[in-house]
Amino acid sequence: MRRTSYKQKKTHRSGSGQLRIIGGTLRGRKLSIADLPGLRPSTDRVRETLFNWLQFELPDQHCLDLFAGTGALGFEALSRGARHVTLLEQSKAAAAMLSAHSEKLNQECKGHAEIVCADALQWLQNQAAEPFDIVFVDPPFHSDLAGPSCQLLQQKRYVDEGSWVYLETEKRWPLTVPSNWLLQREKVAGQVCYRLFTVAKEDHA
């Protein structure tokens, strides 16, 4: 979940310092957001579109929210039926807030949220025990983390044939993804470009 630069406005919150879950069993639930510069969830409009795309793919899946931030994507996935969601966040303050929320939400959903406080690129250097079904990649703007993250997800087997990858970046940000990632959906909202890929079998020839 992105952090904008300090000078950018903090917009699209459902009330000051709160995130609103927009669908599923937790619909309407408001969660506090850590008071950190530039920390904000994806807009309701973007999230609604994304989870409409994934509505038939999400139930009972294992998901990774790679730059969790506010938890907007990870907790939304949990609310909509994901079996397990790993939310990765580098900030200790934000991760602590996510942990507090997950303790409550895990009691109300059939799925389970796990919070990991770590640097995303360092964490991805480890070989995955098993691939995720769905991965959300929404790094801080102007961070140049999207490309390396996508390459590591593929190289270290965090995704496999049949996985889905959601990617949210600045509209004009140059990006290269692994050649076996097939673009299924793409939309632009303001300065944000968001895309959904499926992972095909790698060609090792």
PyMOL commands that place a pseudoatom at each C-alpha (Angstrom):
pseudoatom trace, name=CA, resn=MET, resi=1, chain=A, elem=C, hetatm=0, pos=[0.000, 0.000, 0.000]
pseudoatom trace, name=CA, resn=ARG, resi=2, chain=A, elem=C, hetatm=0, pos=[1.655, 3.086, -1.280]
pseudoatom trace, name=CA, resn=ARG, resi=3, chain=A, elem=C, hetatm=0, pos=[3.086, 6.022, 0.559]
pseudoatom trace, name=CA, resn=THR, resi=4, chain=A, elem=C, hetatm=0, pos=[2.962, 9.221, -1.422]
pseudoatom trace, name=CA, resn=SER, resi=5, chain=A, elem=C, hetatm=0, pos=[5.571, 11.909, -1.037]
pseudoatom trace, name=CA, resn=TYR, resi=6, chain=A, elem=C, hetatm=0, pos=[5.225, 14.074, 2.075]
pseudoatom trace, name=CA, resn=LYS, resi=7, chain=A, elem=C, hetatm=0, pos=[4.069, 17.073, 0.046]
pseudoatom trace, name=CA, resn=GLN, resi=8, chain=A, elem=C, hetatm=0, pos=[1.186, 15.234, -1.591]
pseudoatom trace, name=CA, resn=LYS, resi=9, chain=A, elem=C, hetatm=0, pos=[-2.246, 15.441, -0.049]
pseudoatom trace, name=CA, resn=LYS, resi=10, chain=A, elem=C, hetatm=0, pos=[-3.522, 12.505, 1.941]
pseudoatom trace, name=CA, resn=THR, resi=11, chain=A, elem=C, hetatm=0, pos=[-6.754, 11.802, 0.130]
pseudoatom trace, name=CA, resn=HIS, resi=12, chain=A, elem=C, hetatm=0, pos=[-9.386, 9.112, -0.330]
pseudoatom trace, name=CA, resn=ARG, resi=13, chain=A, elem=C, hetatm=0, pos=[-9.703, 8.142, 3.302]
pseudoatom trace, name=CA, resn=SER, resi=14, chain=A, elem=C, hetatm=0, pos=[-13.072, 7.181, 4.718]
pseudoatom trace, name=CA, resn=GLY, resi=15, chain=A, elem=C, hetatm=0, pos=[-12.817, 9.752, 7.464]
pseudoatom trace, name=CA, resn=SER, resi=16, chain=A, elem=C, hetatm=0, pos=[-9.652, 11.140, 9.009]
pseudoatom trace, name=CA, resn=GLY, resi=17, chain=A, elem=C, hetatm=0, pos=[-7.230, 8.391, 9.965]
pseudoatom trace, name=CA, resn=GLN, resi=18, chain=A, elem=C, hetatm=0, pos=[-9.579, 5.575, 8.991]
pseudoatom trace, name=CA, resn=LEU, resi=19, chain=A, elem=C, hetatm=0, pos=[-9.910, 2.890, 6.350]
pseudoatom trace, name=CA, resn=ARG, resi=20, chain=A, elem=C, hetatm=0, pos=[-13.305, 1.489, 5.394]
pseudoatom trace, name=CA, resn=ILE, resi=21, chain=A, elem=C, hetatm=0, pos=[-13.697, -2.080, 4.178]
pseudoatom trace, name=CA, resn=ILE, resi=22, chain=A, elem=C, hetatm=0, pos=[-16.085, -1.909, 1.236]
pseudoatom trace, name=CA, resn=GLY, resi=23, chain=A, elem=C, hetatm=0, pos=[-17.234, -5.498, 0.681]
pseudoatom trace, name=CA, resn=GLY, resi=24, chain=A, elem=C, hetatm=0, pos=[-17.609, -8.982, 2.113]
pseudoatom trace, name=CA, resn=THR, resi=25, chain=A, elem=C, hetatm=0, pos=[-18.330, -10.101, 5.670]
pseudoatom trace, name=CA, resn=LEU, resi=26, chain=A, elem=C, hetatm=0, pos=[-16.601, -7.038, 7.154]
pseudoatom trace, name=CA, resn=ARG, resi=27, chain=A, elem=C, hetatm=0, pos=[-18.283, -4.529, 4.846]
pseudoatom trace, name=CA, resn=GLY, resi=28, chain=A, elem=C, hetatm=0, pos=[-18.556, -1.093, 6.426]
pseudoatom trace, name=CA, resn=ARG, resi=29, chain=A, elem=C, hetatm=0, pos=[-15.973, -1.804, 9.110]
pseudoatom trace, name=CA, resn=LYS, resi=30, chain=A, elem=C, hetatm=0, pos=[-13.714, 1.170, 9.804]
pseudoatom trace, name=CA, resn=LEU, resi=31, chain=A, elem=C, hetatm=0, pos=[-10.114, 0.586, 10.815]
pseudoatom trace, name=CA, resn=SER, resi=32, chain=A, elem=C, hetatm=0, pos=[-7.692, 3.143, 12.233]
pseudoatom trace, name=CA, resn=ILE, resi=33, chain=A, elem=C, hetatm=0, pos=[-4.649, 4.031, 10.138]
pseudoatom trace, name=CA, resn=ALA, resi=34, chain=A, elem=C, hetatm=0, pos=[-1.180, 4.663, 11.548]
pseudoatom trace, name=CA, resn=ASP, resi=35, chain=A, elem=C, hetatm=0, pos=[-0.378, 8.388, 11.544]
pseudoatom trace, name=CA, resn=LEU, resi=36, chain=A, elem=C, hetatm=0, pos=[2.532, 8.310, 9.099]
pseudoatom trace, name=CA, resn=PRO, resi=37, chain=A, elem=C, hetatm=0, pos=[3.304, 10.834, 6.335]
pseudoatom trace, name=CA, resn=GLY, resi=38, chain=A, elem=C, hetatm=0, pos=[1.782, 9.830, 3.013]
pseudoatom trace, name=CA, resn=LEU, resi=39, chain=A, elem=C, hetatm=0, pos=[0.247, 6.584, 4.240]
pseudoatom trace, name=CA, resn=ARG, resi=40, chain=A, elem=C, hetatm=0, pos=[-3.144, 6.075, 2.618]
pseudoatom trace, name=CA, resn=PRO, resi=41, chain=A, elem=C, hetatm=0, pos=[-5.273, 3.292, 1.162]
pseudoatom trace, name=CA, resn=SER, resi=42, chain=A, elem=C, hetatm=0, pos=[-6.144, 2.825, -2.484]
pseudoatom trace, name=CA, resn=THR, resi=43, chain=A, elem=C, hetatm=0, pos=[-9.338, 4.662, -3.345]
pseudoatom trace, name=CA, resn=ASP, resi=44, chain=A, elem=C, hetatm=0, pos=[-12.695, 2.970, -2.877]
pseudoatom trace, name=CA, resn=ARG, resi=45, chain=A, elem=C, hetatm=0, pos=[-13.182, 3.187, -6.643]
pseudoatom trace, name=CA, resn=VAL, resi=46, chain=A, elem=C, hetatm=0, pos=[-9.946, 1.362, -7.416]
pseudoatom trace, name=CA, resn=ARG, resi=47, chain=A, elem=C, hetatm=0, pos=[-10.541, -1.302, -4.780]
pseudoatom trace, name=CA, resn=GLU, resi=48, chain=A, elem=C, hetatm=0, pos=[-14.098, -1.909, -5.939]
pseudoatom trace, name=CA, resn=THR, resi=49, chain=A, elem=C, hetatm=0, pos=[-12.882, -2.424, -9.504]
pseudoatom trace, name=CA, resn=LEU, resi=50, chain=A, elem=C, hetatm=0, pos=[-10.039, -4.710, -8.433]
pseudoatom trace, name=CA, resn=PHE, resi=51, chain=A, elem=C, hetatm=0, pos=[-12.186, -6.966, -6.290]
pseudoatom trace, name=CA, resn=ASN, resi=52, chain=A, elem=C, hetatm=0, pos=[-14.863, -7.128, -8.969]
pseudoatom trace, name=CA, resn=TRP, resi=53, chain=A, elem=C, hetatm=0, pos=[-12.135, -8.470, -11.250]
pseudoatom trace, name=CA, resn=LEU, resi=54, chain=A, elem=C, hetatm=0, pos=[-11.156, -11.054, -8.640]
pseudoatom trace, name=CA, resn=GLN, resi=55, chain=A, elem=C, hetatm=0, pos=[-14.575, -11.942, -7.241]
pseudoatom trace, name=CA, resn=PHE, resi=56, chain=A, elem=C, hetatm=0, pos=[-14.547, -15.501, -8.611]
pseudoatom trace, name=CA, resn=GLU, resi=57, chain=A, elem=C, hetatm=0, pos=[-10.842, -16.087, -7.957]
pseudoatom trace, name=CA, resn=LEU, resi=58, chain=A, elem=C, hetatm=0, pos=[-10.541, -14.923, -4.353]
pseudoatom trace, name=CA, resn=PRO, resi=59, chain=A, elem=C, hetatm=0, pos=[-12.475, -17.389, -2.139]
pseudoatom trace, name=CA, resn=ASP, resi=60, chain=A, elem=C, hetatm=0, pos=[-10.255, -19.837, -0.209]
pseudoatom trace, name=CA, resn=GLN, resi=61, chain=A, elem=C, hetatm=0, pos=[-7.052, -18.498, -1.781]
pseudoatom trace, name=CA, resn=HIS, resi=62, chain=A, elem=C, hetatm=0, pos=[-3.690, -17.701, -0.200]
pseudoatom trace, name=CA, resn=CYS, resi=63, chain=A, elem=C, hetatm=0, pos=[-2.780, -14.045, -0.772]
pseudoatom trace, name=CA, resn=LEU, resi=64, chain=A, elem=C, hetatm=0, pos=[0.230, -11.776, -0.282]
pseudoatom trace, name=CA, resn=ASP, resi=65, chain=A, elem=C, hetatm=0, pos=[-0.117, -8.021, 0.271]
pseudoatom trace, name=CA, resn=LEU, resi=66, chain=A, elem=C, hetatm=0, pos=[3.481, -7.056, -0.435]
pseudoatom trace, name=CA, resn=PHE, resi=67, chain=A, elem=C, hetatm=0, pos=[3.459, -3.374, 0.607]
pseudoatom trace, name=CA, resn=ALA, resi=68, chain=A, elem=C, hetatm=0, pos=[0.553, -3.553, 3.034]
pseudoatom trace, name=CA, resn=GLY, resi=69, chain=A, elem=C, hetatm=0, pos=[0.679, -0.055, 4.570]
pseudoatom trace, name=CA, resn=THR, resi=70, chain=A, elem=C, hetatm=0, pos=[-2.897, 0.499, 5.761]
pseudoatom trace, name=CA, resn=GLY, resi=71, chain=A, elem=C, hetatm=0, pos=[-3.949, -3.074, 5.012]
pseudoatom trace, name=CA, resn=ALA, resi=72, chain=A, elem=C, hetatm=0, pos=[-6.606, -1.884, 2.551]
pseudoatom trace, name=CA, resn=LEU, resi=73, chain=A, elem=C, hetatm=0, pos=[-5.994, -4.650, 0.025]
pseudoatom trace, name=CA, resn=GLY, resi=74, chain=A, elem=C, hetatm=0, pos=[-5.102, -7.457, 2.405]
pseudoatom trace, name=CA, resn=PHE, resi=75, chain=A, elem=C, hetatm=0, pos=[-8.010, -6.927, 4.794]
pseudoatom trace, name=CA, resn=GLU, resi=76, chain=A, elem=C, hetatm=0, pos=[-10.409, -6.435, 1.881]
pseudoatom trace, name=CA, resn=ALA, resi=77, chain=A, elem=C, hetatm=0, pos=[-9.277, -9.817, 0.531]
pseudoatom trace, name=CA, resn=LEU, resi=78, chain=A, elem=C, hetatm=0, pos=[-9.822, -11.369, 3.966]
pseudoatom trace, name=CA, resn=SER, resi=79, chain=A, elem=C, hetatm=0, pos=[-13.310, -9.886, 4.162]
pseudoatom trace, name=CA, resn=ARG, resi=80, chain=A, elem=C, hetatm=0, pos=[-14.167, -11.307, 0.742]
pseudoatom trace, name=CA, resn=GLY, resi=81, chain=A, elem=C, hetatm=0, pos=[-13.253, -14.884, 1.521]
pseudoatom trace, name=CA, resn=ALA, resi=82, chain=A, elem=C, hetatm=0, pos=[-9.485, -15.377, 1.205]
pseudoatom trace, name=CA, resn=ARG, resi=83, chain=A, elem=C, hetatm=0, pos=[-8.291, -18.313, 3.291]
pseudoatom trace, name=CA, resn=HIS, resi=84, chain=A, elem=C, hetatm=0, pos=[-4.966, -16.754, 4.336]
pseudoatom trace, name=CA, resn=VAL, resi=85, chain=A, elem=C, hetatm=0, pos=[-3.471, -13.304, 3.766]
pseudoatom trace, name=CA, resn=THR, resi=86, chain=A, elem=C, hetatm=0, pos=[0.138, -12.377, 4.509]
pseudoatom trace, name=CA, resn=LEU, resi=87, chain=A, elem=C, hetatm=0, pos=[0.498, -8.606, 4.944]
pseudoatom trace, name=CA, resn=LEU, resi=88, chain=A, elem=C, hetatm=0, pos=[4.090, -7.412, 4.626]
pseudoatom trace, name=CA, resn=GLU, resi=89, chain=A, elem=C, hetatm=0, pos=[4.976, -3.948, 5.958]
pseudoatom trace, name=CA, resn=GLN, resi=90, chain=A, elem=C, hetatm=0, pos=[8.363, -2.368, 6.663]
pseudoatom trace, name=CA, resn=SER, resi=91, chain=A, elem=C, hetatm=0, pos=[7.210, 0.353, 9.085]
pseudoatom trace, name=CA, resn=LYS, resi=92, chain=A, elem=C, hetatm=0, pos=[7.090, -0.919, 12.664]
pseudoatom trace, name=CA, resn=ALA, resi=93, chain=A, elem=C, hetatm=0, pos=[4.321, 1.539, 13.555]
pseudoatom trace, name=CA, resn=ALA, resi=94, chain=A, elem=C, hetatm=0, pos=[2.156, 0.528, 10.604]
pseudoatom trace, name=CA, resn=ALA, resi=95, chain=A, elem=C, hetatm=0, pos=[2.839, -3.179, 11.195]
pseudoatom trace, name=CA, resn=ALA, resi=96, chain=A, elem=C, hetatm=0, pos=[1.814, -2.821, 14.848]
pseudoatom trace, name=CA, resn=MET, resi=97, chain=A, elem=C, hetatm=0, pos=[-1.471, -1.237, 13.780]
pseudoatom trace, name=CA, resn=LEU, resi=98, chain=A, elem=C, hetatm=0, pos=[-2.046, -4.042, 11.266]
pseudoatom trace, name=CA, resn=SER, resi=99, chain=A, elem=C, hetatm=0, pos=[-1.381, -6.643, 13.960]
pseudoatom trace, name=CA, resn=ALA, resi=100, chain=A, elem=C, hetatm=0, pos=[-3.925, -5.043, 16.289]
pseudoatom trace, name=CA, resn=HIS, resi=101, chain=A, elem=C, hetatm=0, pos=[-6.548, -5.125, 13.539]
pseudoatom trace, name=CA, resn=SER, resi=102, chain=A, elem=C, hetatm=0, pos=[-5.761, -8.693, 12.504]
pseudoatom trace, name=CA, resn=GLU, resi=103, chain=A, elem=C, hetatm=0, pos=[-6.292, -10.016, 16.035]
pseudoatom trace, name=CA, resn=LYS, resi=104, chain=A, elem=C, hetatm=0, pos=[-9.878, -8.779, 15.899]
pseudoatom trace, name=CA, resn=LEU, resi=105, chain=A, elem=C, hetatm=0, pos=[-10.652, -9.546, 12.262]
pseudoatom trace, name=CA, resn=ASN, resi=106, chain=A, elem=C, hetatm=0, pos=[-9.318, -13.101, 12.409]
pseudoatom trace, name=CA, resn=GLN, resi=107, chain=A, elem=C, hetatm=0, pos=[-12.064, -13.893, 14.916]
pseudoatom trace, name=CA, resn=GLU, resi=108, chain=A, elem=C, hetatm=0, pos=[-14.776, -12.711, 12.533]
pseudoatom trace, name=CA, resn=CYS, resi=109, chain=A, elem=C, hetatm=0, pos=[-13.654, -14.258, 9.241]
pseudoatom trace, name=CA, resn=LYS, resi=110, chain=A, elem=C, hetatm=0, pos=[-13.128, -17.811, 8.124]
pseudoatom trace, name=CA, resn=GLY, resi=111, chain=A, elem=C, hetatm=0, pos=[-9.697, -16.784, 6.839]
pseudoatom trace, name=CA, resn=HIS, resi=112, chain=A, elem=C, hetatm=0, pos=[-6.578, -15.697, 8.695]
pseudoatom trace, name=CA, resn=ALA, resi=113, chain=A, elem=C, hetatm=0, pos=[-4.357, -12.616, 8.371]
pseudoatom trace, name=CA, resn=GLU, resi=114, chain=A, elem=C, hetatm=0, pos=[-0.648, -12.827, 9.204]
pseudoatom trace, name=CA, resn=ILE, resi=115, chain=A, elem=C, hetatm=0, pos=[1.434, -9.658, 9.665]
pseudoatom trace, name=CA, resn=VAL, resi=116, chain=A, elem=C, hetatm=0, pos=[5.137, -9.624, 8.776]
pseudoatom trace, name=CA, resn=CYS, resi=117, chain=A, elem=C, hetatm=0, pos=[7.305, -6.580, 9.558]
pseudoatom trace, name=CA, resn=ALA, resi=118, chain=A, elem=C, hetatm=0, pos=[10.111, -6.665, 6.993]
pseudoatom trace, name=CA, resn=ASP, resi=119, chain=A, elem=C, hetatm=0, pos=[11.653, -4.939, 3.992]
pseudoatom trace, name=CA, resn=ALA, resi=120, chain=A, elem=C, hetatm=0, pos=[9.870, -6.305, 0.926]
pseudoatom trace, name=CA, resn=LEU, resi=121, chain=A, elem=C, hetatm=0, pos=[12.898, -6.780, -1.336]
pseudoatom trace, name=CA, resn=GLN, resi=122, chain=A, elem=C, hetatm=0, pos=[14.927, -8.431, 1.413]
pseudoatom trace, name=CA, resn=TRP, resi=123, chain=A, elem=C, hetatm=0, pos=[12.031, -10.702, 2.339]
pseudoatom trace, name=CA, resn=LEU, resi=124, chain=A, elem=C, hetatm=0, pos=[11.574, -11.727, -1.294]
pseudoatom trace, name=CA, resn=GLN, resi=125, chain=A, elem=C, hetatm=0, pos=[15.199, -12.865, -1.524]
pseudoatom trace, name=CA, resn=ASN, resi=126, chain=A, elem=C, hetatm=0, pos=[14.214, -16.042, 0.307]
pseudoatom trace, name=CA, resn=GLN, resi=127, chain=A, elem=C, hetatm=0, pos=[12.846, -18.905, -1.743]
pseudoatom trace, name=CA, resn=ALA, resi=128, chain=A, elem=C, hetatm=0, pos=[9.103, -19.278, -1.254]
pseudoatom trace, name=CA, resn=ALA, resi=129, chain=A, elem=C, hetatm=0, pos=[7.930, -22.388, 0.582]
pseudoatom trace, name=CA, resn=GLU, resi=130, chain=A, elem=C, hetatm=0, pos=[4.968, -22.473, -1.789]
pseudoatom trace, name=CA, resn=PRO, resi=131, chain=A, elem=C, hetatm=0, pos=[3.565, -19.961, -4.293]
pseudoatom trace, name=CA, resn=PHE, resi=132, chain=A, elem=C, hetatm=0, pos=[0.721, -17.590, -3.498]
pseudoatom trace, name=CA, resn=ASP, resi=133, chain=A, elem=C, hetatm=0, pos=[-2.529, -17.674, -5.437]
pseudoatom trace, name=CA, resn=ILE, resi=134, chain=A, elem=C, hetatm=0, pos=[-2.925, -13.880, -5.501]
pseudoatom trace, name=CA, resn=VAL, resi=135, chain=A, elem=C, hetatm=0, pos=[-0.318, -11.166, -4.890]
pseudoatom trace, name=CA, resn=PHE, resi=136, chain=A, elem=C, hetatm=0, pos=[-1.025, -7.455, -4.421]
pseudoatom trace, name=CA, resn=VAL, resi=137, chain=A, elem=C, hetatm=0, pos=[1.892, -5.164, -5.359]
pseudoatom trace, name=CA, resn=ASP, resi=138, chain=A, elem=C, hetatm=0, pos=[1.219, -1.523, -4.464]
pseudoatom trace, name=CA, resn=PRO, resi=139, chain=A, elem=C, hetatm=0, pos=[4.599, 0.032, -3.573]
pseudoatom trace, name=CA, resn=PRO, resi=140, chain=A, elem=C, hetatm=0, pos=[5.267, 3.635, -2.520]
pseudoatom trace, name=CA, resn=PHE, resi=141, chain=A, elem=C, hetatm=0, pos=[5.144, 6.058, -5.430]
pseudoatom trace, name=CA, resn=HIS, resi=142, chain=A, elem=C, hetatm=0, pos=[8.492, 7.150, -6.900]
pseudoatom trace, name=CA, resn=SER, resi=143, chain=A, elem=C, hetatm=0, pos=[10.237, 4.279, -5.117]
pseudoatom trace, name=CA, resn=ASP, resi=144, chain=A, elem=C, hetatm=0, pos=[11.316, 2.140, -8.102]
pseudoatom trace, name=CA, resn=LEU, resi=145, chain=A, elem=C, hetatm=0, pos=[10.248, -0.958, -6.156]
pseudoatom trace, name=CA, resn=ALA, resi=146, chain=A, elem=C, hetatm=0, pos=[7.596, -2.316, -8.509]
pseudoatom trace, name=CA, resn=GLY, resi=147, chain=A, elem=C, hetatm=0, pos=[9.924, -3.744, -11.158]
pseudoatom trace, name=CA, resn=PRO, resi=148, chain=A, elem=C, hetatm=0, pos=[12.398, -5.480, -8.804]
pseudoatom trace, name=CA, resn=SER, resi=149, chain=A, elem=C, hetatm=0, pos=[9.512, -6.832, -6.724]
pseudoatom trace, name=CA, resn=CYS, resi=150, chain=A, elem=C, hetatm=0, pos=[7.854, -8.391, -9.752]
pseudoatom trace, name=CA, resn=GLN, resi=151, chain=A, elem=C, hetatm=0, pos=[11.090, -10.009, -10.904]
pseudoatom trace, name=CA, resn=LEU, resi=152, chain=A, elem=C, hetatm=0, pos=[11.765, -11.478, -7.449]
pseudoatom trace, name=CA, resn=LEU, resi=153, chain=A, elem=C, hetatm=0, pos=[8.222, -12.775, -7.137]
pseudoatom trace, name=CA, resn=GLN, resi=154, chain=A, elem=C, hetatm=0, pos=[8.841, -14.839, -10.261]
pseudoatom trace, name=CA, resn=GLN, resi=155, chain=A, elem=C, hetatm=0, pos=[12.482, -15.790, -9.656]
pseudoatom trace, name=CA, resn=LYS, resi=156, chain=A, elem=C, hetatm=0, pos=[11.923, -16.960, -6.089]
pseudoatom trace, name=CA, resn=ARG, resi=157, chain=A, elem=C, hetatm=0, pos=[8.688, -18.795, -6.931]
pseudoatom trace, name=CA, resn=TYR, resi=158, chain=A, elem=C, hetatm=0, pos=[6.281, -16.677, -4.928]
pseudoatom trace, name=CA, resn=VAL, resi=159, chain=A, elem=C, hetatm=0, pos=[3.996, -17.042, -7.945]
pseudoatom trace, name=CA, resn=ASP, resi=160, chain=A, elem=C, hetatm=0, pos=[3.455, -19.955, -10.284]
pseudoatom trace, name=CA, resn=GLU, resi=161, chain=A, elem=C, hetatm=0, pos=[1.332, -20.895, -13.253]
pseudoatom trace, name=CA, resn=GLY, resi=162, chain=A, elem=C, hetatm=0, pos=[-2.222, -19.820, -12.485]
pseudoatom trace, name=CA, resn=SER, resi=163, chain=A, elem=C, hetatm=0, pos=[-1.329, -17.148, -9.913]
pseudoatom trace, name=CA, resn=TRP, resi=164, chain=A, elem=C, hetatm=0, pos=[-2.779, -13.646, -10.173]
pseudoatom trace, name=CA, resn=VAL, resi=165, chain=A, elem=C, hetatm=0, pos=[-0.758, -10.464, -9.631]
pseudoatom trace, name=CA, resn=TYR, resi=166, chain=A, elem=C, hetatm=0, pos=[-2.276, -7.031, -9.043]
pseudoatom trace, name=CA, resn=LEU, resi=167, chain=A, elem=C, hetatm=0, pos=[0.043, -4.095, -9.686]
pseudoatom trace, name=CA, resn=GLU, resi=168, chain=A, elem=C, hetatm=0, pos=[-0.647, -0.445, -8.835]
pseudoatom trace, name=CA, resn=THR, resi=169, chain=A, elem=C, hetatm=0, pos=[1.817, 2.263, -9.917]
pseudoatom trace, name=CA, resn=GLU, resi=170, chain=A, elem=C, hetatm=0, pos=[2.016, 5.832, -11.143]
pseudoatom trace, name=CA, resn=LYS, resi=171, chain=A, elem=C, hetatm=0, pos=[0.382, 6.235, -14.539]
pseudoatom trace, name=CA, resn=ARG, resi=172, chain=A, elem=C, hetatm=0, pos=[3.571, 7.085, -16.416]
pseudoatom trace, name=CA, resn=TRP, resi=173, chain=A, elem=C, hetatm=0, pos=[5.982, 4.890, -14.466]
pseudoatom trace, name=CA, resn=PRO, resi=174, chain=A, elem=C, hetatm=0, pos=[8.090, 2.669, -16.805]
pseudoatom trace, name=CA, resn=LEU, resi=175, chain=A, elem=C, hetatm=0, pos=[7.736, -0.969, -15.875]
pseudoatom trace, name=CA, resn=THR, resi=176, chain=A, elem=C, hetatm=0, pos=[8.946, -4.359, -17.022]
pseudoatom trace, name=CA, resn=VAL, resi=177, chain=A, elem=C, hetatm=0, pos=[7.320, -7.520, -15.704]
pseudoatom trace, name=CA, resn=PRO, resi=178, chain=A, elem=C, hetatm=0, pos=[8.342, -11.153, -16.267]
pseudoatom trace, name=CA, resn=SER, resi=179, chain=A, elem=C, hetatm=0, pos=[7.623, -12.323, -19.816]
pseudoatom trace, name=CA, resn=ASN, resi=180, chain=A, elem=C, hetatm=0, pos=[5.218, -15.039, -18.657]
pseudoatom trace, name=CA, resn=TRP, resi=181, chain=A, elem=C, hetatm=0, pos=[2.924, -12.543, -16.902]
pseudoatom trace, name=CA, resn=LEU, resi=182, chain=A, elem=C, hetatm=0, pos=[-0.092, -11.951, -19.111]
pseudoatom trace, name=CA, resn=LEU, resi=183, chain=A, elem=C, hetatm=0, pos=[-1.991, -8.682, -18.773]
pseudoatom trace, name=CA, resn=GLN, resi=184, chain=A, elem=C, hetatm=0, pos=[-5.707, -9.332, -18.234]
pseudoatom trace, name=CA, resn=ARG, resi=185, chain=A, elem=C, hetatm=0, pos=[-7.021, -5.969, -17.067]
pseudoatom trace, name=CA, resn=GLU, resi=186, chain=A, elem=C, hetatm=0, pos=[-5.732, -2.400, -17.006]
pseudoatom trace, name=CA, resn=LYS, resi=187, chain=A, elem=C, hetatm=0, pos=[-7.315, 0.880, -15.948]
pseudoatom trace, name=CA, resn=VAL, resi=188, chain=A, elem=C, hetatm=0, pos=[-6.245, 4.407, -15.104]
pseudoatom trace, name=CA, resn=ALA, resi=189, chain=A, elem=C, hetatm=0, pos=[-7.743, 6.546, -12.338]
pseudoatom trace, name=CA, resn=GLY, resi=190, chain=A, elem=C, hetatm=0, pos=[-6.195, 10.000, -12.036]
pseudoatom trace, name=CA, resn=GLN, resi=191, chain=A, elem=C, hetatm=0, pos=[-2.442, 9.513, -11.715]
pseudoatom trace, name=CA, resn=VAL, resi=192, chain=A, elem=C, hetatm=0, pos=[-2.760, 5.818, -10.855]
pseudoatom trace, name=CA, resn=CYS, resi=193, chain=A, elem=C, hetatm=0, pos=[-2.470, 2.904, -13.275]
pseudoatom trace, name=CA, resn=TYR, resi=194, chain=A, elem=C, hetatm=0, pos=[-3.628, -0.454, -11.990]
pseudoatom trace, name=CA, resn=ARG, resi=195, chain=A, elem=C, hetatm=0, pos=[-3.229, -3.780, -13.744]
pseudoatom trace, name=CA, resn=LEU, resi=196, chain=A, elem=C, hetatm=0, pos=[-4.112, -7.410, -13.207]
pseudoatom trace, name=CA, resn=PHE, resi=197, chain=A, elem=C, hetatm=0, pos=[-1.897, -10.182, -14.578]
pseudoatom trace, name=CA, resn=THR, resi=198, chain=A, elem=C, hetatm=0, pos=[-2.137, -13.946, -14.727]
pseudoatom trace, name=CA, resn=VAL, resi=199, chain=A, elem=C, hetatm=0, pos=[1.037, -16.001, -14.510]
pseudoatom trace, name=CA, resn=ALA, resi=200, chain=A, elem=C, hetatm=0, pos=[1.577, -18.464, -17.344]
pseudoatom trace, name=CA, resn=LYS, resi=201, chain=A, elem=C, hetatm=0, pos=[3.981, -21.386, -17.481]
pseudoatom trace, name=CA, resn=GLU, resi=202, chain=A, elem=C, hetatm=0, pos=[7.573, -20.247, -17.858]
pseudoatom trace, name=CA, resn=ASP, resi=203, chain=A, elem=C, hetatm=0, pos=[9.309, -20.930, -21.153]
pseudoatom trace, name=CA, resn=HIS, resi=204, chain=A, elem=C, hetatm=0, pos=[12.727, -22.343, -20.261]
pseudoatom trace, name=CA, resn=ALA, resi=205, chain=A, elem=C, hetatm=0, pos=[13.761, -22.906, -23.867]
for i in range(1, 205): cmd.bond("trace and resi %d" % i, "trace and resi %d" % (i + 1))
show_as sticks, trace
zoom trace
